[in-house]
Amino acid sequence: MDVVALNEQTKQIIFGECKWQERVNAEKLCVKLAEKAEYVKWHRKKKEGEPCSIAKSFSRKLDEFEGKRVYCCDLRDLGRIVKSQRGVKVD
């Protein structure tokens, strides 16, 4: 687990993993994140955790895993975000 983002008001938490590899298996990564998330002792009974995967590329991106939203972001997505923040027109 590389990144943890917390929202104190809603008790939401995002667990993130970054992989500098191509064709990353997002589902496999979500399984590992779910296992690691069990060790986080933050609002155990109320926390709503969502996995976030950042990779060079994915073999297949996921939108959902075990009924929870999943965030998958690859290099193309990051490029679009950076360009949009700089006011560059994005396709």
PDB file of N, CA, C and O in Angstrom:
ATOM      1  N   MET A   1       0.860  -1.162   0.000  1.00  0.00           N
ATOM      2  CA  MET A   1       0.000   0.000   0.000  1.00  0.00           C
ATOM      3  C   MET A   1       0.913   1.233   0.000  1.00  0.00           C
ATOM      4  O   MET A   1       1.748   1.415   0.886  1.00  0.00           O
ATOM      5  N   ASP A   2       0.722   2.068  -1.022  1.00  0.00           N
ATOM      6  CA  ASP A   2       1.592   3.232  -1.172  1.00  0.00           C
ATOM      7  C   ASP A   2       0.942   4.535  -0.712  1.00  0.00           C
ATOM      8  O   ASP A   2       1.635   5.449  -0.263  1.00  0.00           O
ATOM      9  N   VAL A   3      -0.379   4.625  -0.822  1.00  0.00           N
ATOM     10  CA  VAL A   3      -1.077   5.877  -0.526  1.00  0.00           C
ATOM     11  C   VAL A   3      -2.341   5.570   0.273  1.00  0.00           C
ATOM     12  O   VAL A   3      -3.049   4.603  -0.009  1.00  0.00           O
ATOM     13  N   VAL A   4      -2.612   6.412   1.278  1.00  0.00           N
ATOM     14  CA  VAL A   4      -3.872   6.338   2.014  1.00  0.00           C
ATOM     15  C   VAL A   4      -4.419   7.759   2.100  1.00  0.00           C
ATOM     16  O   VAL A   4      -3.732   8.666   2.571  1.00  0.00           O
ATOM     17  N   ALA A   5      -5.655   7.950   1.644  1.00  0.00           N
ATOM     18  CA  ALA A   5      -6.309   9.262   1.709  1.00  0.00           C
ATOM     19  C   ALA A   5      -7.542   9.130   2.593  1.00  0.00           C
ATOM     20  O   ALA A   5      -8.350   8.220   2.410  1.00  0.00           O
ATOM     21  N   LEU A   6      -7.685  10.044   3.555  1.00  0.00           N
ATOM     22  CA  LEU A   6      -8.764   9.974   4.536  1.00  0.00           C
ATOM     23  C   LEU A   6      -9.717  11.155   4.414  1.00  0.00           C
ATOM     24  O   LEU A   6      -9.303  12.266   4.083  1.00  0.00           O
ATOM     25  N   ASN A   7     -11.005  10.905   4.687  1.00  0.00           N
ATOM     26  CA  ASN A   7     -11.995  11.970   4.801  1.00  0.00           C
ATOM     27  C   ASN A   7     -12.625  11.811   6.185  1.00  0.00           C
ATOM     28  O   ASN A   7     -13.441  10.915   6.405  1.00  0.00           O
ATOM     29  N   GLU A   8     -12.243  12.679   7.104  1.00  0.00           N
ATOM     30  CA  GLU A   8     -12.705  12.591   8.494  1.00  0.00           C
ATOM     31  C   GLU A   8     -14.214  12.738   8.620  1.00  0.00           C
ATOM     32  O   GLU A   8     -14.826  12.076   9.459  1.00  0.00           O
ATOM     33  N   GLN A   9     -14.831  13.597   7.801  1.00  0.00           N
ATOM     34  CA  GLN A   9     -16.268  13.838   7.922  1.00  0.00           C
ATOM     35  C   GLN A   9     -17.092  12.623   7.506  1.00  0.00           C
ATOM     36  O   GLN A   9     -18.021  12.238   8.216  1.00  0.00           O
ATOM     37  N   THR A  10     -16.766  12.017   6.374  1.00  0.00           N
ATOM     38  CA  THR A  10     -17.571  10.911   5.843  1.00  0.00           C
ATOM     39  C   THR A  10     -17.033   9.543   6.247  1.00  0.00           C
ATOM     40  O   THR A  10     -17.678   8.523   6.003  1.00  0.00           O
ATOM     41  N   LYS A  11     -15.864   9.522   6.858  1.00  0.00           N
ATOM     42  CA  LYS A  11     -15.186   8.273   7.250  1.00  0.00           C
ATOM     43  C   LYS A  11     -14.811   7.429   6.033  1.00  0.00           C
ATOM     44  O   LYS A  11     -14.687   6.208   6.129  1.00  0.00           O
ATOM     45  N   GLN A  12     -14.631   8.088   4.889  1.00  0.00           N
ATOM     46  CA  GLN A  12     -14.203   7.386   3.682  1.00  0.00           C
ATOM     47  C   GLN A  12     -12.682   7.345   3.645  1.00  0.00           C
ATOM     48  O   GLN A  12     -12.001   8.246   4.133  1.00  0.00           O
ATOM     49  N   ILE A  13     -12.180   6.290   3.061  1.00  0.00           N
ATOM     50  CA  ILE A  13     -10.740   6.113   2.952  1.00  0.00           C
ATOM     51  C   ILE A  13     -10.424   5.477   1.594  1.00  0.00           C
ATOM     52  O   ILE A  13     -11.138   4.590   1.126  1.00  0.00           O
ATOM     53  N   ILE A  14      -9.360   5.942   0.986  1.00  0.00           N
ATOM     54  CA  ILE A  14      -8.905   5.365  -0.281  1.00  0.00           C
ATOM     55  C   ILE A  14      -7.545   4.735  -0.035  1.00  0.00           C
ATOM     56  O   ILE A  14      -6.643   5.365   0.517  1.00  0.00           O
ATOM     57  N   PHE A  15      -7.415   3.491  -0.450  1.00  0.00           N
ATOM     58  CA  PHE A  15      -6.160   2.757  -0.342  1.00  0.00           C
ATOM     59  C   PHE A  15      -5.550   2.678  -1.728  1.00  0.00           C
ATOM     60  O   PHE A  15      -6.190   2.182  -2.655  1.00  0.00           O
ATOM     61  N   GLY A  16      -4.326   3.156  -1.887  1.00  0.00           N
ATOM     62  CA  GLY A  16      -3.721   3.200  -3.208  1.00  0.00           C
ATOM     63  C   GLY A  16      -2.444   2.406  -3.334  1.00  0.00           C
ATOM     64  O   GLY A  16      -1.665   2.279  -2.390  1.00  0.00           O
ATOM     65  N   GLU A  17      -2.251   1.876  -4.523  1.00  0.00           N
ATOM     66  CA  GLU A  17      -1.050   1.132  -4.868  1.00  0.00           C
ATOM     67  C   GLU A  17      -0.551   1.655  -6.210  1.00  0.00           C
ATOM     68  O   GLU A  17      -1.337   1.827  -7.142  1.00  0.00           O
ATOM     69  N   CYS A  18       0.729   1.904  -6.309  1.00  0.00           N
ATOM     70  CA  CYS A  18       1.330   2.410  -7.550  1.00  0.00           C
ATOM     71  C   CYS A  18       2.272   1.348  -8.115  1.00  0.00           C
ATOM     72  O   CYS A  18       3.124   0.819  -7.401  1.00  0.00           O
ATOM     73  N   LYS A  19       2.112   1.045  -9.389  1.00  0.00           N
ATOM     74  CA  LYS A  19       2.950   0.050 -10.069  1.00  0.00           C
ATOM     75  C   LYS A  19       3.519   0.650 -11.353  1.00  0.00           C
ATOM     76  O   LYS A  19       2.764   1.113 -12.209  1.00  0.00           O
ATOM     77  N   TRP A  20       4.819   0.645 -11.489  1.00  0.00           N
ATOM     78  CA  TRP A  20       5.453   1.123 -12.710  1.00  0.00           C
ATOM     79  C   TRP A  20       5.686  -0.073 -13.631  1.00  0.00           C
ATOM     80  O   TRP A  20       6.814  -0.420 -13.980  1.00  0.00           O
ATOM     81  N   GLN A  21       4.562  -0.683 -14.005  1.00  0.00           N
ATOM     82  CA  GLN A  21       4.592  -1.842 -14.891  1.00  0.00           C
ATOM     83  C   GLN A  21       3.487  -1.682 -15.919  1.00  0.00           C
ATOM     84  O   GLN A  21       2.539  -0.921 -15.725  1.00  0.00           O
ATOM     85  N   GLU A  22       3.626  -2.406 -17.005  1.00  0.00           N
ATOM     86  CA  GLU A  22       2.587  -2.399 -18.028  1.00  0.00           C
ATOM     87  C   GLU A  22       1.683  -3.612 -17.844  1.00  0.00           C
ATOM     88  O   GLU A  22       2.098  -4.649 -17.327  1.00  0.00           O
ATOM     89  N   ARG A  23       0.431  -3.454 -18.283  1.00  0.00           N
ATOM     90  CA  ARG A  23      -0.554  -4.519 -18.253  1.00  0.00           C
ATOM     91  C   ARG A  23      -0.766  -5.090 -16.845  1.00  0.00           C
ATOM     92  O   ARG A  23      -0.833  -6.305 -16.658  1.00  0.00           O
ATOM     93  N   VAL A  24      -0.869  -4.208 -15.880  1.00  0.00           N
ATOM     94  CA  VAL A  24      -1.109  -4.607 -14.494  1.00  0.00           C
ATOM     95  C   VAL A  24      -2.513  -5.198 -14.373  1.00  0.00           C
ATOM     96  O   VAL A  24      -3.462  -4.699 -14.978  1.00  0.00           O
ATOM     97  N   ASN A  25      -2.629  -6.261 -13.589  1.00  0.00           N
ATOM     98  CA  ASN A  25      -3.908  -6.907 -13.334  1.00  0.00           C
ATOM     99  C   ASN A  25      -4.592  -6.159 -12.182  1.00  0.00           C
ATOM    100  O   ASN A  25      -4.233  -6.354 -11.021  1.00  0.00           O
ATOM    101  N   ALA A  26      -5.568  -5.310 -12.493  1.00  0.00           N
ATOM    102  CA  ALA A  26      -6.234  -4.472 -11.499  1.00  0.00           C
ATOM    103  C   ALA A  26      -6.982  -5.304 -10.462  1.00  0.00           C
ATOM    104  O   ALA A  26      -7.012  -4.947  -9.285  1.00  0.00           O
ATOM    105  N   GLU A  27      -7.580  -6.399 -10.889  1.00  0.00           N
ATOM    106  CA  GLU A  27      -8.333  -7.234  -9.945  1.00  0.00           C
ATOM    107  C   GLU A  27      -7.401  -7.852  -8.897  1.00  0.00           C
ATOM    108  O   GLU A  27      -7.719  -7.866  -7.708  1.00  0.00           O
ATOM    109  N   LYS A  28      -6.282  -8.348  -9.335  1.00  0.00           N
ATOM    110  CA  LYS A  28      -5.292  -8.932  -8.420  1.00  0.00           C
ATOM    111  C   LYS A  28      -4.794  -7.872  -7.435  1.00  0.00           C
ATOM    112  O   LYS A  28      -4.606  -8.152  -6.251  1.00  0.00           O
ATOM    113  N   LEU A  29      -4.585  -6.671  -7.929  1.00  0.00           N
ATOM    114  CA  LEU A  29      -4.134  -5.574  -7.085  1.00  0.00           C
ATOM    115  C   LEU A  29      -5.193  -5.212  -6.040  1.00  0.00           C
ATOM    116  O   LEU A  29      -4.857  -4.920  -4.892  1.00  0.00           O
ATOM    117  N   CYS A  30      -6.461  -5.231  -6.434  1.00  0.00           N
ATOM    118  CA  CYS A  30      -7.556  -4.940  -5.502  1.00  0.00           C
ATOM    119  C   CYS A  30      -7.646  -5.982  -4.391  1.00  0.00           C
ATOM    120  O   CYS A  30      -7.929  -5.646  -3.241  1.00  0.00           O
ATOM    121  N   VAL A  31      -7.406  -7.239  -4.734  1.00  0.00           N
ATOM    122  CA  VAL A  31      -7.420  -8.304  -3.725  1.00  0.00           C
ATOM    123  C   VAL A  31      -6.347  -8.027  -2.675  1.00  0.00           C
ATOM    124  O   VAL A  31      -6.603  -8.129  -1.476  1.00  0.00           O
ATOM    125  N   LYS A  32      -5.152  -7.678  -3.131  1.00  0.00           N
ATOM    126  CA  LYS A  32      -4.054  -7.393  -2.202  1.00  0.00           C
ATOM    127  C   LYS A  32      -4.341  -6.154  -1.353  1.00  0.00           C
ATOM    128  O   LYS A  32      -4.052  -6.137  -0.156  1.00  0.00           O
ATOM    129  N   LEU A  33      -4.911  -5.120  -1.974  1.00  0.00           N
ATOM    130  CA  LEU A  33      -5.249  -3.911  -1.223  1.00  0.00           C
ATOM    131  C   LEU A  33      -6.307  -4.192  -0.162  1.00  0.00           C
ATOM    132  O   LEU A  33      -6.225  -3.672   0.950  1.00  0.00           O
ATOM    133  N   ALA A  34      -7.292  -5.005  -0.498  1.00  0.00           N
ATOM    134  CA  ALA A  34      -8.344  -5.359   0.461  1.00  0.00           C
ATOM    135  C   ALA A  34      -7.746  -6.087   1.665  1.00  0.00           C
ATOM    136  O   ALA A  34      -8.143  -5.842   2.805  1.00  0.00           O
ATOM    137  N   GLU A  35      -6.802  -6.971   1.411  1.00  0.00           N
ATOM    138  CA  GLU A  35      -6.136  -7.686   2.508  1.00  0.00           C
ATOM    139  C   GLU A  35      -5.358  -6.716   3.388  1.00  0.00           C
ATOM    140  O   GLU A  35      -5.440  -6.787   4.614  1.00  0.00           O
ATOM    141  N   LYS A  36      -4.612  -5.821   2.774  1.00  0.00           N
ATOM    142  CA  LYS A  36      -3.815  -4.854   3.538  1.00  0.00           C
ATOM    143  C   LYS A  36      -4.693  -3.863   4.289  1.00  0.00           C
ATOM    144  O   LYS A  36      -4.330  -3.420   5.378  1.00  0.00           O
ATOM    145  N   ALA A  37      -5.837  -3.513   3.724  1.00  0.00           N
ATOM    146  CA  ALA A  37      -6.746  -2.540   4.345  1.00  0.00           C
ATOM    147  C   ALA A  37      -7.250  -3.028   5.699  1.00  0.00           C
ATOM    148  O   ALA A  37      -7.570  -2.217   6.567  1.00  0.00           O
ATOM    149  N   GLU A  38      -7.322  -4.325   5.886  1.00  0.00           N
ATOM    150  CA  GLU A  38      -7.787  -4.878   7.157  1.00  0.00           C
ATOM    151  C   GLU A  38      -6.869  -4.485   8.322  1.00  0.00           C
ATOM    152  O   GLU A  38      -7.299  -4.498   9.476  1.00  0.00           O
ATOM    153  N   TYR A  39      -5.627  -4.141   8.034  1.00  0.00           N
ATOM    154  CA  TYR A  39      -4.674  -3.763   9.073  1.00  0.00           C
ATOM    155  C   TYR A  39      -4.776  -2.298   9.478  1.00  0.00           C
ATOM    156  O   TYR A  39      -4.173  -1.891  10.472  1.00  0.00           O
ATOM    157  N   VAL A  40      -5.516  -1.513   8.739  1.00  0.00           N
ATOM    158  CA  VAL A  40      -5.656  -0.084   9.037  1.00  0.00           C
ATOM    159  C   VAL A  40      -6.677   0.084  10.155  1.00  0.00           C
ATOM    160  O   VAL A  40      -7.838  -0.296  10.006  1.00  0.00           O
ATOM    161  N   LYS A  41      -6.249   0.643  11.253  1.00  0.00           N
ATOM    162  CA  LYS A  41      -7.096   0.781  12.442  1.00  0.00           C
ATOM    163  C   LYS A  41      -7.682   2.186  12.532  1.00  0.00           C
ATOM    164  O   LYS A  41      -7.454   2.901  13.508  1.00  0.00           O
ATOM    165  N   TRP A  42      -8.420   2.567  11.531  1.00  0.00           N
ATOM    166  CA  TRP A  42      -9.043   3.904  11.483  1.00  0.00           C
ATOM    167  C   TRP A  42     -10.533   3.730  11.288  1.00  0.00           C
ATOM    168  O   TRP A  42     -10.970   3.255  10.239  1.00  0.00           O
ATOM    169  N   HIS A  43     -11.321   4.106  12.282  1.00  0.00           N
ATOM    170  CA  HIS A  43     -12.784   3.985  12.231  1.00  0.00           C
ATOM    171  C   HIS A  43     -13.216   2.614  11.704  1.00  0.00           C
ATOM    172  O   HIS A  43     -13.988   2.518  10.750  1.00  0.00           O
ATOM    173  N   ARG A  44     -12.723   1.593  12.321  1.00  0.00           N
ATOM    174  CA  ARG A  44     -12.962   0.216  11.853  1.00  0.00           C
ATOM    175  C   ARG A  44     -14.411  -0.095  11.513  1.00  0.00           C
ATOM    176  O   ARG A  44     -14.683  -0.716  10.486  1.00  0.00           O
ATOM    177  N   LYS A  45     -15.342   0.326  12.357  1.00  0.00           N
ATOM    178  CA  LYS A  45     -16.739  -0.050  12.141  1.00  0.00           C
ATOM    179  C   LYS A  45     -17.435   0.803  11.097  1.00  0.00           C
ATOM    180  O   LYS A  45     -18.409   0.359  10.490  1.00  0.00           O
ATOM    181  N   LYS A  46     -16.955   2.022  10.875  1.00  0.00           N
ATOM    182  CA  LYS A  46     -17.644   2.941   9.972  1.00  0.00           C
ATOM    183  C   LYS A  46     -16.890   3.234   8.686  1.00  0.00           C
ATOM    184  O   LYS A  46     -17.456   3.846   7.780  1.00  0.00           O
ATOM    185  N   LYS A  47     -15.653   2.828   8.574  1.00  0.00           N
ATOM    186  CA  LYS A  47     -14.879   3.235   7.401  1.00  0.00           C
ATOM    187  C   LYS A  47     -15.384   2.588   6.122  1.00  0.00           C
ATOM    188  O   LYS A  47     -15.742   1.410   6.086  1.00  0.00           O
ATOM    189  N   GLU A  48     -15.400   3.384   5.096  1.00  0.00           N
ATOM    190  CA  GLU A  48     -15.767   2.938   3.754  1.00  0.00           C
ATOM    191  C   GLU A  48     -14.512   3.025   2.900  1.00  0.00           C
ATOM    192  O   GLU A  48     -14.102   4.119   2.513  1.00  0.00           O
ATOM    193  N   GLY A  49     -13.900   1.888   2.602  1.00  0.00           N
ATOM    194  CA  GLY A  49     -12.649   1.896   1.856  1.00  0.00           C
ATOM    195  C   GLY A  49     -12.840   1.618   0.377  1.00  0.00           C
ATOM    196  O   GLY A  49     -13.637   0.765  -0.013  1.00  0.00           O
ATOM    197  N   GLU A  50     -12.100   2.349  -0.435  1.00  0.00           N
ATOM    198  CA  GLU A  50     -12.127   2.154  -1.881  1.00  0.00           C
ATOM    199  C   GLU A  50     -10.690   2.002  -2.378  1.00  0.00           C
ATOM    200  O   GLU A  50      -9.815   2.770  -1.979  1.00  0.00           O
ATOM    201  N   PRO A  51     -10.439   1.016  -3.245  1.00  0.00           N
ATOM    202  CA  PRO A  51      -9.091   0.853  -3.777  1.00  0.00           C
ATOM    203  C   PRO A  51      -8.808   1.797  -4.944  1.00  0.00           C
ATOM    204  O   PRO A  51      -9.694   2.127  -5.732  1.00  0.00           O
ATOM    205  N   CYS A  52      -7.569   2.214  -5.028  1.00  0.00           N
ATOM    206  CA  CYS A  52      -7.104   3.070  -6.119  1.00  0.00           C
ATOM    207  C   CYS A  52      -5.803   2.483  -6.647  1.00  0.00           C
ATOM    208  O   CYS A  52      -4.864   2.262  -5.882  1.00  0.00           O
ATOM    209  N   SER A  53      -5.743   2.234  -7.935  1.00  0.00           N
ATOM    210  CA  SER A  53      -4.553   1.675  -8.560  1.00  0.00           C
ATOM    211  C   SER A  53      -4.015   2.637  -9.597  1.00  0.00           C
ATOM    212  O   SER A  53      -4.750   3.147 -10.442  1.00  0.00           O
ATOM    213  N   ILE A  54      -2.726   2.873  -9.516  1.00  0.00           N
ATOM    214  CA  ILE A  54      -2.053   3.718 -10.503  1.00  0.00           C
ATOM    215  C   ILE A  54      -0.954   2.866 -11.127  1.00  0.00           C
ATOM    216  O   ILE A  54      -0.113   2.308 -10.423  1.00  0.00           O
ATOM    217  N   ALA A  55      -0.968   2.772 -12.455  1.00  0.00           N
ATOM    218  CA  ALA A  55       0.004   1.928 -13.139  1.00  0.00           C
ATOM    219  C   ALA A  55       0.380   2.528 -14.489  1.00  0.00           C
ATOM    220  O   ALA A  55      -0.306   3.406 -15.012  1.00  0.00           O
ATOM    221  N   LYS A  56       1.467   2.041 -15.028  1.00  0.00           N
ATOM    222  CA  LYS A  56       1.881   2.460 -16.366  1.00  0.00           C
ATOM    223  C   LYS A  56       0.768   2.128 -17.356  1.00  0.00           C
ATOM    224  O   LYS A  56       0.415   2.954 -18.198  1.00  0.00           O
ATOM    225  N   SER A  57       0.216   0.917 -17.256  1.00  0.00           N
ATOM    226  CA  SER A  57      -0.968   0.524 -18.033  1.00  0.00           C
ATOM    227  C   SER A  57      -1.599  -0.694 -17.351  1.00  0.00           C
ATOM    228  O   SER A  57      -0.971  -1.356 -16.525  1.00  0.00           O
ATOM    229  N   PHE A  58      -2.852  -0.972 -17.716  1.00  0.00           N
ATOM    230  CA  PHE A  58      -3.583  -2.101 -17.150  1.00  0.00           C
ATOM    231  C   PHE A  58      -3.948  -3.088 -18.248  1.00  0.00           C
ATOM    232  O   PHE A  58      -4.177  -2.698 -19.393  1.00  0.00           O
ATOM    233  N   SER A  59      -4.000  -4.363 -17.897  1.00  0.00           N
ATOM    234  CA  SER A  59      -4.498  -5.355 -18.852  1.00  0.00           C
ATOM    235  C   SER A  59      -5.996  -5.130 -19.041  1.00  0.00           C
ATOM    236  O   SER A  59      -6.521  -5.324 -20.137  1.00  0.00           O
ATOM    237  N   ARG A  60      -6.684  -4.720 -17.972  1.00  0.00           N
ATOM    238  CA  ARG A  60      -8.105  -4.368 -18.002  1.00  0.00           C
ATOM    239  C   ARG A  60      -8.386  -3.545 -16.755  1.00  0.00           C
ATOM    240  O   ARG A  60      -8.076  -3.966 -15.640  1.00  0.00           O
ATOM    241  N   LYS A  61      -8.971  -2.374 -16.946  1.00  0.00           N
ATOM    242  CA  LYS A  61      -9.326  -1.525 -15.811  1.00  0.00           C
ATOM    243  C   LYS A  61     -10.626  -2.017 -15.179  1.00  0.00           C
ATOM    244  O   LYS A  61     -11.467  -2.615 -15.850  1.00  0.00           O
ATOM    245  N   LEU A  62     -10.775  -1.764 -13.911  1.00  0.00           N
ATOM    246  CA  LEU A  62     -12.001  -2.098 -13.192  1.00  0.00           C
ATOM    247  C   LEU A  62     -12.714  -0.827 -12.776  1.00  0.00           C
ATOM    248  O   LEU A  62     -12.078   0.194 -12.515  1.00  0.00           O
ATOM    249  N   ASP A  63     -14.034  -0.889 -12.715  1.00  0.00           N
ATOM    250  CA  ASP A  63     -14.838   0.200 -12.165  1.00  0.00           C
ATOM    251  C   ASP A  63     -15.363  -0.175 -10.788  1.00  0.00           C
ATOM    252  O   ASP A  63     -15.698   0.686  -9.975  1.00  0.00           O
ATOM    253  N   GLU A  64     -15.428  -1.494 -10.543  1.00  0.00           N
ATOM    254  CA  GLU A  64     -16.004  -1.991  -9.300  1.00  0.00           C
ATOM    255  C   GLU A  64     -15.298  -3.266  -8.866  1.00  0.00           C
ATOM    256  O   GLU A  64     -14.879  -4.071  -9.697  1.00  0.00           O
ATOM    257  N   PHE A  65     -15.172  -3.439  -7.550  1.00  0.00           N
ATOM    258  CA  PHE A  65     -14.596  -4.653  -6.985  1.00  0.00           C
ATOM    259  C   PHE A  65     -15.293  -4.925  -5.661  1.00  0.00           C
ATOM    260  O   PHE A  65     -15.291  -4.080  -4.765  1.00  0.00           O
ATOM    261  N   GLU A  66     -15.884  -6.096  -5.542  1.00  0.00           N
ATOM    262  CA  GLU A  66     -16.615  -6.494  -4.334  1.00  0.00           C
ATOM    263  C   GLU A  66     -17.645  -5.442  -3.924  1.00  0.00           C
ATOM    264  O   GLU A  66     -17.790  -5.133  -2.741  1.00  0.00           O
ATOM    265  N   GLY A  67     -18.355  -4.899  -4.904  1.00  0.00           N
ATOM    266  CA  GLY A  67     -19.410  -3.932  -4.633  1.00  0.00           C
ATOM    267  C   GLY A  67     -18.944  -2.526  -4.318  1.00  0.00           C
ATOM    268  O   GLY A  67     -19.758  -1.667  -3.978  1.00  0.00           O
ATOM    269  N   LYS A  68     -17.649  -2.276  -4.424  1.00  0.00           N
ATOM    270  CA  LYS A  68     -17.117  -0.946  -4.137  1.00  0.00           C
ATOM    271  C   LYS A  68     -16.518  -0.343  -5.402  1.00  0.00           C
ATOM    272  O   LYS A  68     -16.018  -1.053  -6.275  1.00  0.00           O
ATOM    273  N   ARG A  69     -16.581   0.971  -5.478  1.00  0.00           N
ATOM    274  CA  ARG A  69     -15.983   1.668  -6.602  1.00  0.00           C
ATOM    275  C   ARG A  69     -14.468   1.485  -6.571  1.00  0.00           C
ATOM    276  O   ARG A  69     -13.861   1.444  -5.501  1.00  0.00           O
ATOM    277  N   VAL A  70     -13.871   1.378  -7.743  1.00  0.00           N
ATOM    278  CA  VAL A  70     -12.421   1.236  -7.885  1.00  0.00           C
ATOM    279  C   VAL A  70     -11.928   2.357  -8.788  1.00  0.00           C
ATOM    280  O   VAL A  70     -12.566   2.693  -9.786  1.00  0.00           O
ATOM    281  N   TYR A  71     -10.805   2.922  -8.433  1.00  0.00           N
ATOM    282  CA  TYR A  71     -10.177   3.956  -9.250  1.00  0.00           C
ATOM    283  C   TYR A  71      -8.932   3.343  -9.895  1.00  0.00           C
ATOM    284  O   TYR A  71      -8.026   2.900  -9.191  1.00  0.00           O
ATOM    285  N   CYS A  72      -8.885   3.315 -11.220  1.00  0.00           N
ATOM    286  CA  CYS A  72      -7.714   2.843 -11.959  1.00  0.00           C
ATOM    287  C   CYS A  72      -7.231   3.995 -12.833  1.00  0.00           C
ATOM    288  O   CYS A  72      -7.978   4.515 -13.661  1.00  0.00           O
ATOM    289  N   CYS A  73      -6.009   4.375 -12.644  1.00  0.00           N
ATOM    290  CA  CYS A  73      -5.449   5.516 -13.361  1.00  0.00           C
ATOM    291  C   CYS A  73      -4.125   5.089 -13.999  1.00  0.00           C
ATOM    292  O   CYS A  73      -3.213   4.641 -13.305  1.00  0.00           O
ATOM    293  N   ASP A  74      -4.024   5.229 -15.329  1.00  0.00           N
ATOM    294  CA  ASP A  74      -2.782   4.882 -16.012  1.00  0.00           C
ATOM    295  C   ASP A  74      -2.091   6.146 -16.518  1.00  0.00           C
ATOM    296  O   ASP A  74      -2.545   7.255 -16.238  1.00  0.00           O
ATOM    297  N   LEU A  75      -1.004   5.986 -17.254  1.00  0.00           N
ATOM    298  CA  LEU A  75      -0.237   7.142 -17.739  1.00  0.00           C
ATOM    299  C   LEU A  75      -1.069   8.068 -18.616  1.00  0.00           C
ATOM    300  O   LEU A  75      -0.924   9.288 -18.536  1.00  0.00           O
ATOM    301  N   ARG A  76      -1.930   7.511 -19.445  1.00  0.00           N
ATOM    302  CA  ARG A  76      -2.787   8.356 -20.287  1.00  0.00           C
ATOM    303  C   ARG A  76      -3.707   9.214 -19.431  1.00  0.00           C
ATOM    304  O   ARG A  76      -3.880  10.405 -19.689  1.00  0.00           O
ATOM    305  N   ASP A  77      -4.295   8.602 -18.413  1.00  0.00           N
ATOM    306  CA  ASP A  77      -5.183   9.347 -17.515  1.00  0.00           C
ATOM    307  C   ASP A  77      -4.422  10.471 -16.812  1.00  0.00           C
ATOM    308  O   ASP A  77      -4.906  11.599 -16.723  1.00  0.00           O
ATOM    309  N   LEU A  78      -3.231  10.152 -16.317  1.00  0.00           N
ATOM    310  CA  LEU A  78      -2.423  11.169 -15.638  1.00  0.00           C
ATOM    311  C   LEU A  78      -2.062  12.308 -16.589  1.00  0.00           C
ATOM    312  O   LEU A  78      -2.076  13.474 -16.196  1.00  0.00           O
ATOM    313  N   GLY A  79      -1.740  11.971 -17.842  1.00  0.00           N
ATOM    314  CA  GLY A  79      -1.426  12.994 -18.834  1.00  0.00           C
ATOM    315  C   GLY A  79      -2.607  13.918 -19.076  1.00  0.00           C
ATOM    316  O   GLY A  79      -2.434  15.133 -19.180  1.00  0.00           O
ATOM    317  N   ARG A  80      -3.801  13.356 -19.166  1.00  0.00           N
ATOM    318  CA  ARG A  80      -5.012  14.168 -19.354  1.00  0.00           C
ATOM    319  C   ARG A  80      -5.245  15.095 -18.166  1.00  0.00           C
ATOM    320  O   ARG A  80      -5.610  16.258 -18.340  1.00  0.00           O
ATOM    321  N   ILE A  81      -5.033  14.578 -16.965  1.00  0.00           N
ATOM    322  CA  ILE A  81      -5.226  15.390 -15.758  1.00  0.00           C
ATOM    323  C   ILE A  81      -4.259  16.565 -15.744  1.00  0.00           C
ATOM    324  O   ILE A  81      -4.656  17.703 -15.492  1.00  0.00           O
ATOM    325  N   VAL A  82      -2.995  16.286 -16.015  1.00  0.00           N
ATOM    326  CA  VAL A  82      -1.980  17.344 -16.003  1.00  0.00           C
ATOM    327  C   VAL A  82      -2.279  18.387 -17.077  1.00  0.00           C
ATOM    328  O   VAL A  82      -2.205  19.587 -16.815  1.00  0.00           O
ATOM    329  N   LYS A  83      -2.612  17.938 -18.268  1.00  0.00           N
ATOM    330  CA  LYS A  83      -2.907  18.878 -19.364  1.00  0.00           C
ATOM    331  C   LYS A  83      -4.130  19.721 -19.047  1.00  0.00           C
ATOM    332  O   LYS A  83      -4.146  20.921 -19.323  1.00  0.00           O
ATOM    333  N   SER A  84      -5.147  19.107 -18.474  1.00  0.00           N
ATOM    334  CA  SER A  84      -6.365  19.877 -18.163  1.00  0.00           C
ATOM    335  C   SER A  84      -6.103  20.914 -17.073  1.00  0.00           C
ATOM    336  O   SER A  84      -6.714  21.983 -17.074  1.00  0.00           O
ATOM    337  N   GLN A  85      -5.211  20.608 -16.156  1.00  0.00           N
ATOM    338  CA  GLN A  85      -4.860  21.550 -15.099  1.00  0.00           C
ATOM    339  C   GLN A  85      -4.057  22.735 -15.644  1.00  0.00           C
ATOM    340  O   GLN A  85      -4.075  23.824 -15.071  1.00  0.00           O
ATOM    341  N   ARG A  86      -3.367  22.513 -16.734  1.00  0.00           N
ATOM    342  CA  ARG A  86      -2.572  23.568 -17.365  1.00  0.00           C
ATOM    343  C   ARG A  86      -3.366  24.331 -18.426  1.00  0.00           C
ATOM    344  O   ARG A  86      -2.832  25.228 -19.079  1.00  0.00           O
ATOM    345  N   GLY A  87      -4.632  23.976 -18.593  1.00  0.00           N
ATOM    346  CA  GLY A  87      -5.471  24.659 -19.573  1.00  0.00           C
ATOM    347  C   GLY A  87      -5.272  24.203 -20.998  1.00  0.00           C
ATOM    348  O   GLY A  87      -5.695  24.883 -21.933  1.00  0.00           O
ATOM    349  N   VAL A  88      -4.623  23.045 -21.181  1.00  0.00           N
ATOM    350  CA  VAL A  88      -4.397  22.491 -22.507  1.00  0.00           C
ATOM    351  C   VAL A  88      -5.631  21.712 -22.921  1.00  0.00           C
ATOM    352  O   VAL A  88      -6.179  20.942 -22.131  1.00  0.00           O
ATOM    353  N   LYS A  89      -6.072  21.907 -24.155  1.00  0.00           N
ATOM    354  CA  LYS A  89      -7.236  21.158 -24.648  1.00  0.00           C
ATOM    355  C   LYS A  89      -6.901  19.675 -24.689  1.00  0.00           C
ATOM    356  O   LYS A  89      -5.864  19.276 -25.219  1.00  0.00           O
ATOM    357  N   VAL A  90      -7.796  18.857 -24.122  1.00  0.00           N
ATOM    358  CA  VAL A  90      -7.593  17.414 -24.035  1.00  0.00           C
ATOM    359  C   VAL A  90      -8.615  16.718 -24.918  1.00  0.00           C
ATOM    360  O   VAL A  90      -9.787  17.095 -24.927  1.00  0.00           O
ATOM    361  N   ASP A  91      -8.175  15.688 -25.673  1.00  0.00           N
ATOM    362  CA  ASP A  91      -9.072  14.910 -26.549  1.00  0.00           C
ATOM    363  C   ASP A  91     -10.023  14.103 -25.713  1.00  0.00           C
ATOM    364  O   ASP A  91     -10.860  13.380 -26.254  1.00  0.00           O
TER     365      ASP A  91
END
